[in-house]
Amino acid sequence: MKPLNFFFLGMLSFALCASTHAAEPYGKIGEKYAALGGHGGALGLPIGDETNAPFGGRFHDFKMGSIDWHPQIGQAYEVYGAIGGKFHELGNAQFGYPITDESTTPDRRGRYNHFRSVQLPGKPESSIYWTPETGAHEIHGLIRDAWAKSGWERGELGYPTSDEFQDGAFRRSNFEHGYIQWSQNTGTRIVKAGVAHDAPRDIHLRSALSTDGWAPISGWVDIVMKPNGDYVFSGHVHNAGAVNIRYSLAAAVVTPSGQSFGFGINGHRVDGTETVFGRHRDHNWNQANNDPRIAANWNSVAEGTLSWRLVASATITSGIENFIDSTAREAFQKLNRSANASLGGQIAKFYMNLLSTL
């Protein structure tokens, strides 16, 4: 009597179980499965039964992939291999329902599937592209639209090499020969590898200056930065009041990635009307220099924004010095209590009374 071949029996039991628990595909999914070669096709044997999918669709898993169907799309389409793996990683139908079978790209180098998000307004489309060199990566939204307009994979950027990700204030997808960024404020921008930037040759940031508190000073700050690292920091501050004021200004250009480039004026005095002789109500400055960090980070600097803070303290010639108050009323009340006898104090009291009538 020959000994039993337990390996053969095990394989036979597995096949019997599989045939018992896996239902044959039917309907639109069954039609697609048969068109792809059925059991002998690229998807292999079915796993389990056809099942409900999110947002009113259906799917059936197979050994090598899946077939998904949604009534709004009409036809059933397969997703398998590395693209199928990425599709599963992205949440399957949460990413979108396939609207193509996996197909060969026009340049014959890669493979792709297109998808549609039936649950979103406008039912936007997205894609997953794969090559042996880049792997499988998704692309969607306005970045996908910009890539399509540039010629898809045969355009200047080539195939995607990343999924979409957050890049400071931007959304971004990388490609073989550059990247595409998008933000609500700037829209989409294509940046080719080896090209410094499609940003302007220099950036010019300017803002009006004022204080939230009591100090009657105002003006402007202006910063020009160039790709070689040169910059010009200039501005103007005017004192329109009676009290002499010493002010400090801190300004910074902040990039989307969080880098900052700082500029400042520290403790400069602008005179009020209490200074009779040699009065200087205005301060103008123009500082030029070079910062190598600007050149080294130009792509990010070119998207920078200007922020600033202006702090002021009063310096009264009759003896009240060096205080900073958070509100106008508190500041002038202090002047009223401490300097009634001086010309500056009397003027401050007048301003306090005037303020109380506003």
Long-range contacts (C-beta under 8 A, 24 or more apart in sequence): 18-45, 21-48, 22-46, 22-47, 22-48, 22-49, 23-48, 23-49, 23-50, 25-50, 25-60, 25-67, 26-50, 27-58, 27-69, 28-69, 28-74, 28-75, 28-76, 29-58, 29-59, 29-60, 29-67, 29-69, 29-76, 31-76, 32-67, 32-69, 32-75, 32-76, 32-77, 32-78, 33-60, 33-62, 33-67, 36-78, 36-101, 42-78, 42-80, 43-67, 43-78, 43-80, 53-92, 53-93, 53-97, 54-92, 54-93, 54-94, 54-119, 55-93, 55-118, 55-119, 56-118, 57-93, 57-97, 57-118, 59-92, 59-93, 66-92, 68-92, 68-93, 68-97, 68-98, 69-97, 70-97, 70-118, 72-118, 72-123, 73-97, 73-99, 73-116, 73-118, 77-101, 77-113, 78-102, 79-113, 81-111, 81-130, 82-130, 82-135, 82-136, 83-111, 83-112, 83-113, 83-128, 83-130, 83-136, 85-136, 86-128, 86-130, 86-136, 86-137, 86-138, 87-113, 87-115, 87-128, 90-128, 90-138, 95-126, 95-138, 96-125, 96-126, 99-125, 105-129, 105-152, 105-153, 106-152, 106-153, 106-154, 107-153, 107-154, 109-153, 109-159, 110-134, 110-153, 110-159, 129-153, 129-159, 129-160, 131-159, 133-159, 134-159, 134-160, 134-161, 134-176, 137-161, 137-162, 137-163, 137-173, 138-163, 138-164, 139-163, 139-164, 139-173, 140-164, 141-171, 141-182, 142-182, 142-187, 142-188, 143-171, 143-172, 143-173, 143-180, 143-181, 143-182, 143-188, 145-188, 146-180, 146-182, 146-188, 146-190, 147-173, 147-175, 147-180, 150-190, 156-190, 156-192, 157-190, 157-192, 167-256, 167-257, 168-255, 168-256, 168-257, 168-258, 168-300, 168-303, 169-256, 169-303, 170-256, 170-303, 183-256, 186-303, 191-299, 196-227, 196-298, 196-299, 197-227, 197-298, 197-299, 197-302, 199-298, 199-299, 199-302, 199-303, 200-302, 201-226, 201-227, 202-226, 202-227, 203-301, 203-302, 203-304, 205-253, 205-304, 205-305, 205-306, 206-306, 207-306, 207-308, 209-235, 209-237, 209-249, 209-308, 209-310, 210-310, 211-310, 211-311, 211-312, 213-312, 213-325, 213-326, 213-327, 213-328, 213-331, 214-325, 214-327, 214-328, 214-329, 214-330, 214-331, 214-332, 215-241, 215-245, 215-247, 215-312, 215-314, 216-240, 216-241, 216-245, 217-241, 217-245, 217-247, 217-270, 217-310, 217-312, 219-283, 221-249, 221-251, 221-306, 221-308, 223-251, 223-253, 223-263, 223-306, 225-253, 225-261, 225-294, 225-301, 225-304, 226-294, 227-294, 227-295, 227-298, 227-302, 228-290, 228-295, 229-290, 229-291, 229-292, 229-293, 229-294, 229-295, 229-296, 230-288, 230-289, 230-290, 230-294, 231-261, 231-288, 231-289, 231-290, 231-291, 231-294, 232-286, 232-287, 232-288, 233-263, 233-285, 233-286, 233-287, 233-288, 233-289, 234-284, 234-285, 234-286, 234-287, 235-265, 235-284, 235-285, 236-282, 236-283, 236-284, 236-285, 237-265, 237-268, 237-270, 237-282, 237-283, 238-270, 238-281, 238-282, 238-283, 239-270, 239-271, 239-272, 239-281, 239-282, 240-281, 241-272, 241-273, 241-351, 242-272, 242-273, 242-274, 242-344, 242-347, 242-348, 242-351, 243-272, 243-274, 243-314, 243-315, 243-316, 243-335, 243-344, 243-347, 243-348, 244-269, 244-270, 244-271, 244-272, 244-274, 244-275, 244-314, 244-315, 244-316, 244-317, 245-269, 245-270, 245-272, 245-312, 245-313, 245-314, 245-315, 246-270, 246-312, 246-313, 246-314, 246-315, 246-322, 247-310, 247-311, 247-312, 247-313, 248-310, 248-311, 248-312, 249-308, 249-309, 249-310, 249-311, 250-308, 250-309, 251-306, 251-307, 251-308, 252-306, 252-307, 252-308, 253-301, 253-304, 253-305, 253-306, 254-304, 254-305, 254-306, 254-307, 255-297, 255-300, 255-301, 255-303, 255-304, 256-300, 256-303, 256-304, 257-300, 259-293, 259-297, 259-300, 259-301, 261-291, 261-293, 261-294, 261-301, 261-304, 263-287, 269-315, 273-347, 274-316, 274-317, 274-318, 274-343, 274-344, 274-347, 275-317, 316-342, 316-344, 316-345, 316-348, 317-344, 318-342, 318-343, 318-344, 318-345, 320-344, 320-345, 328-355, 329-355, 329-356
